[in-house]
Amino acid sequence: MSPRLDASHTQNATSTSPPEQLDPIEQLEHIEQDQRDDLLAGLPEIPPYDEVGAVDARALSKTLFARLESLEEGTHAYSYVRNTLVELNLALVKFAAARFRSRSEPMEDIIQVGTIGLIKAIDRFELSRGVEFPTFAMPTIIGEIKRFFRDTSWSVRVPRRLQELRLDLAKAGDELAQKLDRAPTVAELAERLKLTKDEVVEGMAASNAYTASSLDAQPEEDDAEGALADRIGYEDHGIEGIEYVESLKPLIADLPARDRQILSLRFVAGMTQSEIGDELGISQMHVSRLLSRTLVRLRKGLTVED
């Protein structure tokens, strides 16, 4: 059984295609017997599509294209012949899709997009041009697949102008690198592409949006730094304390010398109230009262609105 095409994609390729029954065999069943006989008259017998070789597919396609030109678009007969052409030439899509097997997108999606290009090529092909259909269809199929990657492969959506600029910069960069035996400068790229330096820089910045690196990605062998997640900044809760320290400095400066000394011994030296009392020759209770009074004064000074 030959594979069936996705109905939505066939409809997108042309507005005249009937939305139902894309399988040629099923479409043929809906044609009246006399119409069916007229349609098949003069056509060679078509074996299962997966058994048709490239040479036979090319010969059958010529016959079907000639018959397609004589049929009225939108009829069951037209749809049958058109979809038979699609089935016969799916090998072209698979051949083109194989060039992109290294991409992360599923191969089924690539083949489906390439099939849209095949349908567009069938709708535009004319036997009178004297060109073989595979030669005519391959650029359209590959172009449709490349357009799919261009529109969906970016990690961050950027304008089409910048997407195309990225490709131009990559091509010009490779050519200049071979010519100069070094990486080209922004000015050299701008001169080569007849752009301003700002436009080149903008294109380079946009290129960073093409792929996104995993935070857990391991560094290169010659990279001394760790994974990207290890290099990302973190929230430093001590920053909030800096604001309080700066606000306290003038308040502490206005305190009596003994109160400043008690604060220093308690919060800088880390001494207990008893140790501070022994150091200053006063009782631990006295130290506690002085320290509490000082802290209340500082707290009020911080909360007073300017």
C-alpha positions as CSV (number, residue, x, y, z in Angstrom):
1,M,0.0,0.0,0.0
2,S,1.5,3.3,-1.0
3,P,1.8,6.1,1.6
4,R,-1.0,8.7,1.7
5,L,-0.4,12.4,1.7
6,D,-1.5,14.7,4.5
7,A,-4.7,16.4,3.3
8,S,-4.0,19.8,4.9
9,H,-0.7,20.1,3.0
10,T,-2.2,19.1,-0.3
11,Q,-4.9,21.7,0.2
12,N,-2.3,24.4,1.0
13,A,-0.4,23.7,-2.2
14,T,-3.4,24.6,-4.3
15,S,-6.9,25.9,-3.4
16,T,-8.5,23.9,-6.2
17,S,-7.6,20.4,-4.8
18,P,-10.6,18.5,-3.4
19,P,-10.3,18.3,0.4
20,E,-11.4,14.7,0.5
21,Q,-9.8,11.5,-0.6
22,L,-6.2,12.2,-1.5
23,D,-5.4,8.6,-2.2
24,P,-5.6,8.1,-6.0
25,I,-7.1,4.6,-5.6
26,E,-9.9,5.9,-3.3
27,Q,-10.5,8.9,-5.6
28,L,-10.8,6.5,-8.5
29,E,-13.6,4.6,-6.7
30,H,-15.7,7.8,-6.6
31,I,-15.5,8.3,-10.4
32,E,-18.4,7.0,-12.5
33,Q,-17.5,3.9,-14.5
34,D,-17.6,5.6,-17.8
35,Q,-15.3,8.4,-16.5
36,R,-13.0,5.9,-15.0
37,D,-12.7,4.1,-18.3
38,D,-11.9,7.3,-20.2
39,L,-9.4,8.3,-17.6
40,L,-7.4,5.0,-17.7
41,A,-7.6,4.7,-21.5
42,G,-4.2,4.9,-23.0
43,L,-2.4,5.0,-19.7
44,P,0.2,2.3,-18.9
45,E,-0.5,0.0,-16.0
46,I,1.0,1.5,-12.8
47,P,2.5,-1.0,-10.4
48,P,2.8,-0.3,-6.6
49,Y,4.6,3.0,-6.2
50,D,7.3,1.5,-4.0
51,E,8.2,-0.9,-6.8
52,V,8.6,1.7,-9.5
53,G,12.2,2.5,-10.4
54,A,13.5,5.9,-11.2
55,V,13.5,5.4,-15.0
56,D,10.0,3.9,-15.0
57,A,8.7,6.7,-12.7
58,R,10.1,9.3,-15.1
59,A,8.5,7.7,-18.1
60,L,5.1,7.3,-16.4
61,S,5.3,10.9,-15.1
62,K,5.6,12.2,-18.7
63,T,2.5,10.3,-19.7
64,L,0.6,11.5,-16.7
65,F,1.7,15.2,-17.2
66,A,0.5,15.0,-20.7
67,R,-2.9,13.6,-19.5
68,L,-3.0,16.2,-16.7
69,E,-2.8,19.1,-19.2
70,S,-6.0,17.7,-21.0
71,L,-8.0,17.5,-17.8
72,E,-10.1,20.2,-16.1
73,E,-8.6,21.4,-12.8
74,G,-10.8,20.6,-9.8
75,T,-12.3,17.4,-11.3
76,H,-11.9,13.9,-9.8
77,A,-9.9,12.8,-12.8
78,Y,-7.5,15.8,-12.4
79,S,-7.0,15.1,-8.7
80,Y,-6.4,11.4,-9.4
81,V,-3.7,12.0,-12.0
82,R,-2.1,14.8,-9.9
83,N,-1.9,12.7,-6.8
84,T,-0.6,9.7,-8.8
85,L,2.2,12.0,-9.9
86,V,2.9,12.9,-6.3
87,E,3.1,9.3,-5.3
88,L,5.3,8.3,-8.2
89,N,7.8,11.1,-7.4
90,L,8.0,10.8,-3.6
91,A,11.5,9.3,-4.1
92,L,12.7,12.8,-5.0
93,V,11.5,14.1,-1.7
94,K,13.2,11.4,0.3
95,F,16.4,11.9,-1.7
96,A,16.3,15.7,-0.9
97,A,15.4,15.1,2.7
98,A,18.3,12.8,3.2
99,R,20.6,15.8,2.9
100,F,19.2,17.2,6.1
101,R,19.2,14.0,8.2
102,S,21.7,15.5,10.6
103,R,19.2,18.2,11.7
104,S,17.3,17.8,15.0
105,E,13.9,17.9,13.3
106,P,12.1,14.5,12.8
107,M,12.7,13.1,9.3
108,E,8.9,12.6,8.9
109,D,8.4,16.4,9.2
110,I,11.2,17.1,6.7
111,I,9.6,14.7,4.2
112,Q,6.2,16.2,4.7
113,V,7.5,19.7,4.1
114,G,9.4,18.5,1.0
115,T,6.2,16.9,-0.3
116,I,4.6,20.4,-0.3
117,G,7.5,21.5,-2.5
118,L,6.9,18.5,-4.8
119,I,3.2,19.4,-5.1
120,K,4.1,23.0,-6.0
121,A,6.5,21.7,-8.6
122,I,3.9,19.5,-10.2
123,D,1.4,22.4,-10.4
124,R,4.0,24.6,-12.2
125,F,5.6,22.0,-14.5
126,E,5.0,22.2,-18.2
127,L,6.1,19.5,-20.6
128,S,6.6,22.1,-23.3
129,R,9.6,23.4,-21.5
130,G,11.6,20.4,-22.5
131,V,13.0,19.9,-19.0
132,E,13.0,16.6,-17.1
133,F,10.7,16.8,-14.1
134,P,13.3,15.8,-11.5
135,T,15.6,18.6,-12.7
136,F,12.7,21.0,-12.4
137,A,11.3,19.8,-9.1
138,M,14.5,19.4,-7.0
139,P,15.2,23.1,-6.5
140,T,11.6,23.7,-5.4
141,I,11.6,20.7,-3.0
142,I,15.0,21.7,-1.4
143,G,13.9,25.3,-1.2
144,E,10.8,24.4,0.7
145,I,12.8,22.4,3.2
146,K,15.3,25.2,3.6
147,R,12.5,27.6,4.2
148,F,11.1,25.3,6.9
149,F,14.5,25.3,8.7
150,R,14.9,29.0,8.3
151,D,11.5,29.7,9.8
152,T,11.5,27.2,12.6
153,S,15.1,26.4,13.6
154,W,15.8,29.7,15.3
155,S,15.9,29.6,19.1
156,V,14.7,33.1,19.3
157,R,12.4,34.6,16.6
158,V,14.1,37.3,14.6
159,P,13.0,39.3,11.5
160,R,13.5,37.7,8.1
161,R,15.9,40.5,7.2
162,L,18.3,39.4,10.0
163,Q,17.9,35.7,9.2
164,E,19.1,36.4,5.6
165,L,21.8,38.8,6.8
166,R,23.2,36.0,9.0
167,L,23.6,33.7,5.9
168,D,25.2,36.6,3.9
169,L,27.6,37.2,6.8
170,A,28.5,33.5,7.1
171,K,29.2,33.3,3.4
172,A,31.2,36.5,3.2
173,G,33.1,35.6,6.4
174,D,34.2,32.2,4.9
175,E,35.3,33.8,1.6
176,L,37.3,36.6,3.3
177,A,38.8,34.2,5.8
178,Q,40.2,32.1,2.9
179,K,41.5,35.2,1.1
180,L,43.0,36.9,4.1
181,D,44.1,33.8,6.1
182,R,42.4,35.3,9.2
183,A,39.0,36.2,10.5
184,P,37.7,39.3,8.8
185,T,37.0,42.5,10.7
186,V,33.6,44.2,10.9
187,A,34.8,46.9,8.6
188,E,35.9,44.3,6.0
189,L,32.6,42.5,6.2
190,A,30.7,45.8,5.8
191,E,32.8,46.7,2.8
192,R,32.2,43.3,1.2
193,L,28.4,43.3,1.7
194,K,28.0,47.1,1.0
195,L,26.6,47.5,4.5
196,T,27.3,49.8,7.4
197,K,29.3,48.6,10.4
198,D,26.2,48.9,12.6
199,E,24.2,46.6,10.3
200,V,27.0,44.0,10.4
201,V,27.2,44.1,14.2
202,E,23.4,43.8,14.3
203,G,23.6,40.7,12.0
204,M,26.3,39.2,14.2
205,A,24.2,39.7,17.3
206,A,21.2,38.1,15.6
207,S,23.3,35.1,14.8
208,N,23.5,34.3,18.5
209,A,19.8,33.7,18.5
210,Y,20.0,30.8,16.0
211,T,21.0,28.1,18.6
212,A,20.6,28.0,22.3
213,S,23.1,26.2,24.5
214,S,22.0,23.9,27.4
215,L,22.9,25.2,30.8
216,D,24.3,21.8,31.5
217,A,26.4,21.7,28.4
218,Q,30.0,20.6,29.2
219,P,32.8,23.0,28.2
220,E,35.3,22.3,25.5
221,E,38.5,20.4,26.4
222,D,40.6,23.6,26.3
223,D,38.0,25.7,28.2
224,A,39.1,26.3,31.8
225,E,35.6,27.3,32.9
226,G,32.9,24.9,33.9
227,A,29.4,24.4,32.5
228,L,27.4,27.5,31.6
229,A,25.2,27.1,34.6
230,D,28.3,27.4,36.8
231,R,29.1,30.8,35.2
232,I,25.6,32.4,35.6
233,G,25.3,35.0,38.3
234,Y,23.3,34.3,41.4
235,E,21.3,36.5,43.8
236,D,23.7,37.9,46.4
237,H,21.6,38.6,49.5
238,G,24.6,40.4,51.0
239,I,24.0,43.3,48.6
240,E,21.0,44.4,50.7
241,G,23.2,44.5,53.7
242,I,25.6,46.9,52.0
243,E,22.8,49.5,51.8
244,Y,22.2,49.2,55.5
245,V,25.9,49.6,56.3
246,E,26.2,52.7,54.2
247,S,23.2,54.2,55.9
248,L,24.5,53.3,59.4
249,K,28.0,54.8,58.9
250,P,26.9,58.4,59.6
251,L,24.7,57.3,62.5
252,I,27.5,55.3,64.1
253,A,29.9,58.2,63.6
254,D,27.6,60.4,65.8
255,L,27.7,57.9,68.7
256,P,29.9,58.5,71.8
257,A,33.3,56.8,71.7
258,R,32.4,54.2,74.3
259,D,29.2,53.2,72.5
260,R,31.1,52.8,69.2
261,Q,33.7,50.6,71.0
262,I,31.0,48.4,72.4
263,L,29.4,48.0,69.0
264,S,32.9,47.1,67.5
265,L,33.6,44.6,70.3
266,R,30.2,43.0,70.0
267,F,29.6,42.8,66.2
268,V,33.1,42.9,64.7
269,A,35.2,41.1,67.3
270,G,32.3,38.8,68.2
271,M,32.9,39.1,72.0
272,T,30.1,38.3,74.5
273,Q,28.6,41.0,76.8
274,S,30.5,39.5,79.7
275,E,33.8,39.7,77.8
276,I,33.1,43.3,76.8
277,G,32.3,44.1,80.5
278,D,35.7,42.7,81.5
279,E,37.4,44.6,78.7
280,L,35.9,47.9,79.7
281,G,35.8,47.3,83.5
282,I,32.0,47.5,83.8
283,S,29.3,44.9,84.6
284,Q,27.7,42.7,82.0
285,M,24.3,44.2,82.9
286,H,25.7,47.7,82.2
287,V,27.0,46.6,78.8
288,S,23.5,45.1,78.0
289,R,21.8,48.4,78.8
290,L,24.3,50.5,76.8
291,L,24.1,48.1,73.8
292,S,20.3,48.1,73.8
293,R,20.1,51.9,74.0
294,T,22.6,52.2,71.1
295,L,20.7,49.8,68.9
296,V,17.4,51.5,69.6
297,R,19.0,54.8,68.6
298,L,20.4,53.4,65.4
299,R,17.1,51.7,64.5
300,K,15.2,54.9,64.9
301,G,17.8,56.7,62.8
302,L,17.3,54.2,59.9
303,T,13.5,54.5,60.0
304,V,13.3,58.3,60.1
305,E,12.1,59.5,56.7
306,D,14.2,62.2,54.9
